[in-house]
Amino acid sequence: MHKLPRIIPYTTHISRNLLNCHGLYTSCQRQVSALYITGDKARENYVTLQPYLDFKGTFADMESLENSIKKRKMTMDLKEVHRMFEHYKAKSKEIENVEKEREMIAKQLKDMGKSKDQQNTETMNRLKEQGKELRNRLKSLKNDFYPVEDEFCQAFLHLPNLLDRQCPEGEHERILYRSKLNETQSPEAPSHLQQTDQIRYIDHTRYYLMKQAAKFDLYCTDAMVKYFLQKEQFIQTCNPDFVRCVLLEANATPLERYHKVEEHQVQNKLNGAYLTGGGSFESFLGAVTKLCVYPSVIPLKYVCSGRLYERPSEEENHAASLYTAIQTNAVQTFVACLNAQQAEEHMDTILNRCVDFYKTFANLHFRVVYVKAADLMPSESLRAQIEVYSPHEKRYVCVGRISNYKDFVSKRILFTMREQKEYKFLHLIGGPILYTTRLIAALMESQEPLDYQKLMENLKLKPQQQQQQPSSSDASSKEKLEEFKSLFK
């Protein structure tokens, strides 16, 4: 049975006034961010995370950044953001100079305090008066600086990731792979919703899978997870269904994509909880936030299965069907590696495995495409989608995707690797590689039997009982414990 909890209505409880910040952008913005909280607001709101703001690296290649903004069709004036940065630096420098002057006076007073000379006493009184003046001046400067800091940092956090060189520049996606069309299919395939013995569909939030469809929903997810565990040595995890707002902002995820939870007693109202499901990419981020690992454990390769609660975009919201259902079972991947080259290699590996997985369905027509820049989230540098063809709706539907985030997200959540005395931000790739609900709908329309046993045979997966069981010896347990401890600093 698939039914959204009634205690999770869709509401944001966030002020969504149209904001035009010096012509930077005009969109629905939060007035106060949970990701970056200035000192004057920190008294009322708990600072969960202080992201690393790489000003030097971001503004080093203005041309590429401007190109990324333009191709994404974002309404943002990069020159205005840079002007705000110069103003921010000037104000920061002024505060820094006053603080240094105060430190010098404090040091002089400390040295003079050891002497009882009358002349020193007069000098000390004069320095104390100067110290009071500097204290008041510093307080005034900080009060004036907070709005400047908040305005600039919010604009800076909305700057997008640089586009990957493989990202399509035009108005169309770039096709990487396309399977052969099944010529025996009827040109007018019936909708999957007509199979009422297996699907009871109420609306896009509620539906029930029954009989073979219900079994395949679980077993297909299990097969995909086992496939990556056995073939690519991924590590299986179990992720939370709820994610705090700060992690959604760190990933630049639109808040309207998920459902906000109504919390009556919460200390930090800015950092509310959202129902994402354990099969979401954001559900991985809490485990690696502020985490520092050693080179010996890189790359980190995780896979998990769980629920995924995603609201379809306006472009995807076609006629009511399982293709636009808010909830589904999903398989999510997450890989952390050292550099861009490794990230590209792991992304290709995952895509190749996905192609092999979907090729096991003989009647299913699918393709793999690189999505155009205008459809990317600001955090994504590149996204590849696995799309199956719906014979009834005559269109391609996304059943999985994998994205390259480079080190954009790692900088925001402080996910690093320690190499000798140097810390490096890790490159992340990941995404839901299987939406089972959408796949089931496409298989039904393609007249493909929902046969889990055949899927296991085609993937050449070992049955559960034949897999090697972990040793129960004390030595093996200690070794695994030490391996786990090595993940943490």
N, C-alpha and C positions, 0 to 999 in steps of 0.2 A: 504494500500500500504506500502510495506517495502523496503525502499531504503536508503542506506547510503548517508549522505550529501557529495556532491562532494568536498567540501572545506576541507574534512578530509582525505587526502591521508595517506597511511601508510608510515611513515618516523620517524626516531628517532632523527636525528640531534645530535647524541651523538657519541663521539669517541668510537669505539668498537675494539680497538687493543687487541690482545691476550696478556694477562698479566700473568706472572708467578711470584708471590710475594714470594720469598724465598721458593718456593715449596709448598706454602699454597694451591693454587688452580690455575687451568688453565681454564678460561672460559671468556665469554664476560663480561667485567666489565666497569663501568663508571670510567673515570679517576678522576672525582670530584663528590662527593656525595652531593645531595641536603639535605640529612638528617643530616649529620654531617659536619660542615664547620669549619676549624681551623681558628685561629685569623688572620693569614696572608692573608687568602682568604676572610675574612669577609668584607674587605674594598670594594671589587668588587661585592660581592654577599650578598644579604640580608639573615640573619639567621632567618628562619621561625620557626624552632623548634629545641630545644636542648634536645635530648633524654636522659633518665636516663640509664646510663651504669652500670649495676649491676656486677661489677668485682668480688666481694666477693661471691655473690650467684652463678654466672656462673661457677667459677673455684672451687667451694666447692666440687663438685662431678665430678671429671675428668673422672672417669670410665664410668658413665652414659652418659656423653657428648661424649666421644670417641665412645661409643656404638651407640649413635644416629647418629654420622657422618658416621660410618661404614655401618650401616643398610640402610641409605639413599643413599649410594654409592656416597658420596661427596668426591672430591679430596681435602683434607685439612689436614694439619699436625697440630694437636692440641698442641703437644709439642713445635713446633716452635712458635705458637701463644702465648703460655705461656711464652716462652723465651722473646718474644717481650714485653710482659706485664711487666716482671721484669726489662727490660731495660727502659720501659716507666716510671715505678715507681721510678727508680733511678734518672732519669732526672728530674722528677717532684719534688722529694725530694731536689735535688740540687737547683732548682729554688726557692723552698719554703724557704730553709735556707738563701739564698741571700736576699730574700724579708724580712725575719725576721730581718736580720742584718741591712738592710736599715731602717726598722721601729725603731730599737733601737737607731740608730744614729740620726734619726729625732727627737726622743723623747729627747735625750740628748741635742741636739741643741736648742730645745724649752725651756728646763729648764735653760740652760745657757744663753739664750737670755735675761732673766730677770736680769742678773747681769752684771755690767760694769767692772768687775775685768780684769786687763791686762792679767793675766795668763789664765783666761777663754777665752779671745779673741784668744790667740794663740792656745788653745785647740780646739776652735770652727773652726778655719781655717783648722786645721789638720783633724777634723771630716768632714768638707765640702769636702776636697780632697778625703777622703775615700768614702764619699757618691757619688761623681762623678765616682770614680772607680767602685763602686758597681753598679751604674746605667748602665754604659757601659757594665759591665760584665753581668748584668741581660738581657740587650738587646741582647747581643751575645748568651747567653744561650737560650733565647726564639726563636731566629732565627734558632738555631741548633735543638731546640726541636720540632718545627712545623712538619718537615718531619717524625720524630719519632712518634709523636702523630697521624699524618694522617695515616701513614702506619699501626700502631697498631689498631687504632679505626676502620678503614675500615675492617681489618681482623676480629676484634671482632664482628662487626655488621653482618658479614657473617656467624658467628657461628649459628647453627640451634637450634630450640627449643628441649627440651628433649621429647623423645617419650613417649606416654601414655602406660601404662602396657597392654592395650587391643589391641594395634597396632600389626598387624601380623608381625612376624619376618622373615618368609620365603619369597619365590618368588611368593606366591599366596595370593589372598585376602581371607578374612574370611567371610563366609556367615552367616548373622544373621537371615534372613527371605527369604523365597521363596514361591511365590504363586503357585497354581496348574496350570499345563499346560492345555490348551484348546485342547482336543483331536479331536474336530470337524474341526479344522483349516486345510486348504490345505497345504501340505508340500512345495508346490511351490507358495508362496504368491506373487502377483504382487507388484511392487514398488509403493509407494505412489505418485510418480511423474507422474504416468500414469493417475491419476485422474485430467486431465487437466481442467475439468470444475470447480475445486475448487483450483487448484494450478497452477500458472504460474511461473516456475523456470527458471531463466536466468543463474546465477552462485551463488557461496557461499556468495556473498555480496548483491545480488538483487533477490528478489522473491516477489510474490504477492499472498496473500490468498484471496479467493473470496467466496461468498455465505455463506454456513453453516460453512465452515472452518474459515472464517474471524470473524463471530459472536462468534464461540466457542473460538477463540483465546483471545477475550476480556472477555467473560463471565466466562470462566474457571479460568482465573486469578482472577477475582472478587470473584468467589466462594471460592478459596483457602484463599484469604485474609479474607473474612467474616468468614470462618471456624476457623481461629486462633483468630479473634476478639471475636467471640461469645463463643468458647469453652475454650480458654486459656487466655482470657482477655489481649491480646497483644494490644499495642498502634500503630495505623497506622500513618506512616510518609510519607512525599514526599521528595525524595532526589535529589540532583543535578546530571546532566548527565556527568559533567566534574569533574575530580579529579586531584589535583596537584601531581607532581612527588614525593614530600616529603612524601605523604601519601602512595603511592605505595611502596616506599622504607621502610617505617615504617612497612608495612605489608609483606615485603619481596616478593612482587608480581613481577614476571618477567616482565620487561617493554615491551617486545615483545608481551605480551598477549593482550594489548590494542593498539589503534591507537593514535599516538601523534598529537596534534593540531598544525598547523602552525600559530604561533603568530608573527606578524611583530613588534609590540611595546610591549615589556615586560621588566620590570625592572630586574627581576631575571631570567636569561636565563637557569640556572640550574633547576629551579623549574617550568618546563613547565606543560601545561595542557594536560590531556589524556581523550579521549572519552571512558568512561566506561559504561555509562547508569545509570539511577537511580535505577536499579534493581541489582546493584553490591554491594558486601560487603564493598568495599573501600569507596563507597559513604556515608556510615554511619560515617566514621572515622572523617571527618571534624567537625561534630557536637559535638563530644565528646573529641576532642583534647584539652588538657590543662583544662579539665573540672574536677571539684571536686564536688562530690555529698555527701549527707548525708545518713546514714544507712536506714532511713525511706523510701527511694524511691527504695531501692534494693530489688528484682532484677528489672532491667530495661529490658522490653520485647517489642521490636519493630518489626513491619512487614511493608513491603512496596511492591508495585508493580511498575514496570517500564520497560524500555528497558534495555537490556543487550547486550553489544558489546564485545564479547570474541572471539579471534582467536583460532581455535582448534589447539591442539598440533599435532606434526608429527604422533604420534601413533593414534590419533583420525581422522586424515585427510584421510579418506577412499574415496571411490567414491563419486562424487558430489551428495548431497541430502540435505534435510532439517536437517538431523542429524549433518551436518558439517557447517550449515549456521552461519555466524558471528553474526547475530543479531536475537534477539527473545524477546518476552515479558517474564518477569520472576517475581517470588515472592521471596523476600529476607527476611531472618530473622536475628535478631541481639539481643543477650541477654548478659547482663553484670551482674555478680553475685560475691559473696564475696570470694568463695574458690573453690578448685578443686572438692569437693564433690557436691556442688550445681551445678557446671557446668556440671558434669556427669549426674545429675538428670534431668536437663533441656534438655540436649541433647537427653536423652532417651525419654522424653516427646514429643519432636518435632518429633522424628523418629516414635513413635507410632501413632501420628496424621497423619503423612505422609502415613504410611501403611494403615490406615483407609481410607484416601483419595483415594489412588490408587486402593484399593480393590473395590471401587464402580464401576469400569469398569470390567464387567463380562468376557470379552474376552481378557483382557490384562494380559499378563504374565510378572511379574516383581520380582525383588529381592532387598534386602538391604545387602550391604557388607561393611566391614571395609577395606579400601584401604591399600595396603602394603606400608612400610616405604619409599621405593625407589620412589614412585609416589607422595609423599607429598611435599608441599612447605616447605621451611625452617621454616616458622612461625607456621605451623600446627603441633600439637602434635598427633592428631587423626582425621581421616576423614571417615565419613560414606556416602556412595553413594546409591541413589535409581536408579536402572537400569532397563529399560524395554527391553523386547526381541523384536528384529526386525525379523519378519518371512521371510522377503525378503533377508536381509543381513546376516541372521543366526548369529547374535551376539547381545550382550547386549550393550545398549546405555544409558549413564547417562542422567537422566531427572531431577535430583536434588541432592544436597549434603549438608551436615552439618559438620562443622569443629570445633574442640576444640583447641583454641589458648592459653589456660591457661592465664598467665599474661604477656606473651611475647610481644604482641602488645601494651598492656596498658603502659608498661614501656617506649616504644618508643614514644608514643603520650602523655604521662603524664596524663592518665585517672585514677583518684584516687577517693577514698572514705575517708571522714574524720570521724574518730571515736574518740571522745574526742580530745586529742592533737596528735593523731597518724594518719598518712596517709597510706592507703593500696592501692596497685594496684589491679584493678578488673580483674577477669577472664572472657574472652570473648568466646562466641560460636556464630556461624552464618554461613550462606551460602544460595545460591539460592535453594529453595526446589522444584521449578517447572520451567522447561523450556517448555513453551507451544508449541513452534514450533516442538520440538522433540516429545512431547507427541502426538500432532496431527498426525504426520507421523506414529508413532507406532499404534495409534488407527485405522487409515485407513488401514494399512496392516493387522491388527488383525480383521478387519471387525466389529469394534465397532462403533455404531452410535455416531455422535457428538451431543449428546442431553444434553443441558445445564439444562433444567428443571428437567430431571431425576437425574442429578448430584446433584442439590439443594435438591431434595426430599430424595435422599439416604444419604446425609450429615445431613439431618434434620435441615437445616438452616432456620431462620426466614426471610420472605420477608422484603424488605427494609422498607416498610410502617408500618410494625408491630414492628419494633425495637423501643425501648424507646428513645424518643427525649430528648435532653438536656434541662434543665429548663432555661427559659429566665429571671428568677427573678434576682434582683440585688445581693441578698445573695448568690445564686448559682454561679453567675459570679465571685464574689469576692473570693469565696472558690476555684474555679478552677484556678484563677489567682495566689493565694497564693500557691497552689499546684505546679504550674509551677515554681514559684520563688524559691521554696524549692529545686529545682534541682541544683541550682547554689550556689556557695559559696558567 
